[in-house]
Amino acid sequence: MSHLVRLKKVRAAWHLSLSLIALMATSAQADQLDQILARHVLRVAVPKEFPPFGLMRDGIPEGYDISVARMLAYDLKVRLEVIPVSSPERIPLLQADKVDVIVASLGKTPEREKLIDFSVAYAPLYLGVFGNKDVHVPPDFKGRRIAVSKGSVEEAELLKVAPHAEVVRLENSKAIIAAYLKHDVEFMAIGSAVVESIQDIPARDETGLKLMLKNSPCFIGVRKGETALLERVNKFLREASDSQAMTVNAMIWFKATLPPDFFQHS
């Protein structure tokens, strides 16, 4: 046998070995849904101080998203472990297998769809720039201070339409609302439901939409390729909608019902 033939065979065997190792590694990773059911724990990334989706009340996480996470864990018959996160932490923690799913007011973008998979939508939301109803602003908000949650869809959309605004990047909606109420910023780039959570009623009543940024429903995020888990989550969401559980949750936290055809178009 010539040296060249032996070399080709060695290379072929080497590539075959690498393929088998990769296949074995993939097979060794149990399906995510099976892992959740086996450990009897569902690890969920939830919003950190993002009312009404997530907030701490007497040291206990509460909010629309936390209620959804609880219903999902109950439906799976497992214990819920909530992990409060900021917006930039959500996808990295999911990819690193630190959480099983994201239920944290997560919007869908083409960039994010390359990284993770999304359920059907479970909450309606639109993003906008909000401020005092009586304040007139130029269309591009040039030089005006606008608070936004860093790493959020709101930030990306705001930079498209107001590149010359003075963007103030904060950690979460609690910090944004606090800055707005203290007049540290004039405007907030934030979700519509978050504005309704402002506890200062006169200030909330004086706040209105100044610029529509994007219609951005919320989705549950799962890791790429976890088809069984994604299908199970979608089944839960549709059944929760049919049972009116999601409508009740919206009434509690949004003080409004969900659009009647919301899940039909998800």
C-alpha positions as CSV (number, residue, x, y, z in Angstrom):
1,M,0.0,0.0,0.0
2,S,1.4,3.4,-1.0
3,H,2.1,6.1,1.5
4,L,-0.5,8.3,-0.2
5,V,-3.3,5.7,0.1
6,R,-2.4,5.1,3.8
7,L,-2.6,8.9,4.4
8,K,-6.0,9.1,2.7
9,K,-7.3,6.3,4.9
10,V,-5.9,7.9,8.1
11,R,-7.6,11.2,7.2
12,A,-10.9,9.4,6.4
13,A,-10.8,7.6,9.8
14,W,-9.9,10.8,11.6
15,H,-12.9,12.7,10.1
16,L,-15.2,9.7,10.8
17,S,-14.0,9.8,14.5
18,L,-14.7,13.5,14.8
19,S,-18.2,13.0,13.4
20,L,-18.9,10.1,15.8
21,I,-17.6,12.2,18.8
22,A,-19.9,15.1,17.8
23,L,-22.8,12.7,17.3
24,M,-22.2,11.1,20.7
25,A,-22.0,14.5,22.4
26,T,-25.3,15.6,20.9
27,S,-26.9,12.3,21.9
28,A,-25.6,12.7,25.4
29,Q,-27.4,16.0,25.9
30,A,-30.9,14.9,27.0
31,D,-33.9,16.7,25.5
32,Q,-34.5,19.9,27.6
33,L,-38.1,19.0,28.3
34,D,-36.9,15.6,29.6
35,Q,-34.3,17.2,31.8
36,I,-36.9,19.5,33.3
37,L,-39.3,16.7,34.1
38,A,-36.5,14.5,35.4
39,R,-35.2,17.1,37.8
40,H,-38.7,18.3,38.7
41,V,-37.6,21.9,38.5
42,L,-38.3,24.6,35.9
43,R,-35.7,27.4,35.9
44,V,-37.2,30.5,34.5
45,A,-35.6,33.9,33.7
46,V,-38.1,36.6,34.9
47,P,-37.9,40.4,34.8
48,K,-35.9,42.2,37.5
49,E,-37.8,45.3,38.6
50,F,-39.8,45.6,35.4
51,P,-43.4,46.3,36.6
52,P,-46.0,45.2,35.8
53,F,-44.2,42.2,34.2
54,G,-41.9,41.6,37.2
55,L,-41.2,43.2,40.5
56,M,-40.3,42.4,44.1
57,R,-43.1,42.7,46.7
58,D,-42.1,42.1,50.3
59,G,-39.1,40.1,49.0
60,I,-41.3,37.9,46.8
61,P,-41.3,38.2,42.9
62,E,-44.7,39.1,41.5
63,G,-46.0,40.3,38.2
64,Y,-47.6,39.2,34.9
65,D,-44.5,37.2,33.8
66,I,-44.1,35.6,37.2
67,S,-47.7,34.5,37.1
68,V,-47.2,33.0,33.6
69,A,-44.1,31.2,34.9
70,R,-46.0,29.8,37.8
71,M,-48.8,28.5,35.6
72,L,-46.3,26.9,33.2
73,A,-44.5,25.1,36.1
74,Y,-47.9,24.0,37.5
75,D,-48.9,22.7,34.1
76,L,-45.6,20.7,33.9
77,K,-46.1,19.5,37.5
78,V,-42.7,20.7,38.5
79,R,-41.3,23.2,41.0
80,L,-40.6,26.7,39.8
81,E,-37.3,28.4,40.3
82,V,-37.4,32.0,39.3
83,I,-34.2,33.8,38.3
84,P,-34.7,37.6,38.1
85,V,-32.6,39.1,35.3
86,S,-32.0,42.3,33.5
87,S,-32.7,42.7,29.8
88,P,-29.1,42.1,28.6
89,E,-28.8,38.9,30.7
90,R,-31.8,37.0,29.3
91,I,-30.4,35.4,26.2
92,P,-26.8,34.7,27.4
93,L,-28.2,32.9,30.5
94,L,-30.5,30.8,28.3
95,Q,-27.7,29.9,25.9
96,A,-25.4,29.0,28.9
97,D,-28.0,26.6,30.2
98,K,-28.4,28.6,33.4
99,V,-32.2,28.8,32.8
100,D,-34.6,26.6,30.9
101,V,-36.9,29.3,29.4
102,I,-37.2,33.1,29.4
103,V,-40.5,34.6,30.6
104,A,-39.3,38.2,30.8
105,S,-41.2,40.5,28.5
106,L,-39.0,39.3,25.6
107,G,-39.6,40.9,22.2
108,K,-38.8,39.1,18.9
109,T,-36.2,40.5,16.5
110,P,-34.5,39.0,13.5
111,E,-31.2,39.1,15.4
112,R,-32.6,37.3,18.4
113,E,-34.2,34.7,16.1
114,K,-30.7,33.7,15.1
115,L,-29.8,33.0,18.7
116,I,-32.9,31.4,20.2
117,D,-36.4,30.1,19.4
118,F,-39.7,31.9,20.3
119,S,-43.1,30.6,21.5
120,V,-46.4,32.1,20.3
121,A,-46.9,35.5,21.8
122,Y,-48.4,35.6,25.3
123,A,-48.8,39.3,26.0
124,P,-49.5,42.3,23.8
125,L,-47.3,45.3,24.1
126,Y,-46.3,48.3,22.1
127,L,-43.1,50.3,22.6
128,G,-43.0,54.1,22.5
129,V,-41.5,57.3,23.7
130,F,-43.6,58.7,26.6
131,G,-43.5,62.1,28.3
132,N,-45.7,64.9,29.5
133,K,-48.7,65.3,27.2
134,D,-48.3,69.1,27.0
135,V,-44.6,69.2,26.1
136,H,-43.9,69.8,22.4
137,V,-40.9,68.1,20.9
138,P,-39.2,68.1,17.5
139,P,-39.7,64.8,15.5
140,D,-36.2,63.6,16.0
141,F,-36.0,64.5,19.8
142,K,-32.6,66.3,19.1
143,G,-30.8,67.0,22.3
144,R,-33.7,65.8,24.5
145,R,-33.0,63.3,27.3
146,I,-34.7,60.0,26.9
147,A,-34.3,57.1,29.4
148,V,-34.2,53.6,28.0
149,S,-33.4,50.1,29.3
150,K,-29.9,49.2,27.9
151,G,-29.8,46.2,25.6
152,S,-33.6,46.3,25.0
153,V,-35.6,46.4,21.8
154,E,-36.7,49.9,22.8
155,E,-33.1,51.1,22.7
156,A,-32.5,49.7,19.2
157,E,-35.7,51.2,17.9
158,L,-35.1,54.5,19.6
159,L,-31.6,54.9,18.0
160,K,-33.2,54.3,14.5
161,V,-35.6,57.2,14.8
162,A,-33.9,59.6,17.2
163,P,-30.1,59.3,16.6
164,H,-29.5,62.8,17.9
165,A,-31.4,62.5,21.2
166,E,-29.5,62.3,24.4
167,V,-30.1,58.6,25.3
168,V,-29.8,57.7,29.0
169,R,-29.3,54.0,29.3
170,L,-30.5,52.5,32.7
171,E,-30.8,49.0,34.1
172,N,-34.5,48.5,34.3
173,S,-37.9,50.2,34.1
174,K,-37.9,51.0,37.9
175,A,-34.8,53.1,37.3
176,I,-36.4,54.7,34.2
177,I,-39.6,55.7,36.0
178,A,-37.7,57.0,39.0
179,A,-35.5,59.2,36.6
180,Y,-38.6,60.4,34.8
181,L,-40.5,61.3,38.0
182,K,-37.4,63.2,39.4
183,H,-37.2,65.1,36.0
184,D,-33.7,63.7,35.4
185,V,-35.0,62.9,32.0
186,E,-37.8,64.3,29.9
187,F,-38.9,61.2,28.2
188,M,-39.0,57.4,28.5
189,A,-38.6,54.8,25.7
190,I,-40.6,52.0,27.3
191,G,-43.4,49.5,26.9
192,S,-47.0,50.7,27.1
193,A,-47.9,48.4,30.0
194,V,-45.0,49.7,32.0
195,V,-46.4,53.3,31.9
196,E,-49.6,52.0,33.5
197,S,-47.6,50.8,36.5
198,I,-46.5,54.3,37.5
199,Q,-47.7,54.7,41.1
200,D,-47.8,58.5,41.1
201,I,-51.3,58.8,39.7
202,P,-51.1,62.6,38.7
203,A,-47.8,62.0,37.0
204,R,-49.2,58.9,35.2
205,D,-52.3,60.9,34.0
206,E,-50.0,63.6,32.6
207,T,-47.9,61.1,30.7
208,G,-48.8,60.3,27.1
209,L,-47.4,58.7,24.0
210,K,-45.1,61.1,22.1
211,L,-43.8,58.7,19.5
212,M,-44.7,55.1,18.5
213,L,-41.7,52.9,18.2
214,K,-42.9,49.4,17.6
215,N,-45.7,46.9,18.2
216,S,-43.8,44.3,20.2
217,P,-45.7,41.4,21.7
218,C,-43.9,39.3,24.4
219,F,-42.7,35.8,23.7
220,I,-41.3,32.9,25.8
221,G,-37.7,32.1,24.7
222,V,-36.2,28.6,24.5
223,R,-32.8,27.4,23.2
224,K,-32.4,26.6,19.6
225,G,-33.4,23.1,18.6
226,E,-35.5,22.3,21.7
227,T,-38.6,21.4,19.6
228,A,-40.3,19.3,22.3
229,L,-40.0,22.0,24.9
230,L,-41.2,24.7,22.5
231,E,-44.2,22.6,21.4
232,R,-45.1,22.0,25.1
233,V,-44.8,25.7,25.9
234,N,-47.1,26.6,23.0
235,K,-49.6,24.0,24.0
236,F,-49.7,25.5,27.5
237,L,-50.1,29.0,26.3
238,R,-53.0,28.1,24.0
239,E,-54.8,26.1,26.7
240,A,-54.2,28.9,29.2
241,S,-55.8,31.3,26.7
242,D,-58.8,29.0,26.1
243,S,-59.4,28.7,29.9
244,Q,-59.3,32.5,30.3
245,A,-56.4,32.2,32.7
246,M,-54.3,34.6,30.6
247,T,-57.2,37.1,30.5
248,V,-57.5,37.0,34.3
249,N,-53.7,37.5,34.6
250,A,-53.9,40.5,32.3
251,M,-56.8,42.0,34.3
252,I,-54.7,41.7,37.5
253,W,-51.5,43.2,36.2
254,F,-52.5,45.3,33.1
255,K,-55.9,46.4,34.4
256,A,-57.2,45.5,31.0
257,T,-58.3,42.4,29.1
258,L,-56.3,40.8,26.3
259,P,-57.5,41.5,22.7
260,P,-60.2,38.8,21.9
261,D,-58.3,37.5,18.9
262,F,-54.8,37.9,20.3
263,F,-53.8,34.2,20.5
264,Q,-55.4,33.4,17.1
265,H,-52.9,35.7,15.5
266,S,-49.9,34.6,17.6
